[in-house]
């Protein structure tokens, strides 16, 4: 479970067994979870985050998109 960014108590990560899925990042904080597709920054799943939190998280993810894609490709060999 490589963590690629820690921000404001959030962990941005991907799970090591998600081979075959398009690049994405999970964002975890407390018992909340968000999954963001990196190709278009769409929300794949939201469990517990309020809309204003999602907007802020997507903004941070967008700013770090290149870094996340690079980490994904390094890890999964794409």
N, C-alpha and C positions, 0 to 999 in steps of 0.2 A: 504494500500500500504506500507507494511513493507520495510524499507530501511535497508539492511544488511551490506552495506559498502559504505563509501564515499572515493573516491580516485581521486585526481587531477581534481576536478570539476565534476567527474562522480558520479552518484548514481546507485548503484547495488541494485535491488529491485525485489520483485514479487508482482503481483496484487492479492488481496484477493479473487477475484471471479474466479480464474483459477482452480477450483476443477476439477479433472478428467484428467488433463494434466500431463505428466511426469514432474519431477522436472526440473526447469529451472530458469534462472535469466535474468532479463531485465537490460540493462545498458543505462542510459539516460544522455545526456549532450546537452544543448541547444535544438535544434530541432532534434537531431540525436537519434537513438535508435537501440540497438542491443539485440537480444534474443539468449541465449546460453543454449543448453541442457546440464544438469549437468552429465548425465550418461557417455557421451563420449566427452564432450566439443566441440560439433559441433555447428556451427552457424545455427540457425533456421531462422533468419531474420536480415537483415542489412538495415537500412534506414539512409543513409548519412555519415557513417563513411568510411574513406579511409582505404585501405588495411593495411598500416603500423599502423594505430590506432587500427584496429581490432586485429592485432597480439599482440600488447601491452596489450590490454584489456583482451584477452584470457589468456595471461600469468598471469595477476593479478587474474583473475577468477580461473585459475587452482591452483594457490597458496592458494586460499581461498575456494576451492571446498568443503572440509570437513565442513567448517563453514557454507557455503550456504546450504548444504544438511541437516545439523543439524537444521538450522533455518527453512527450508522448512518443515521438519518432525515435529518440534515443533508446527509450525503454522497450518499445515493442518492435523496433528494428524496421520501421516503415520509411 
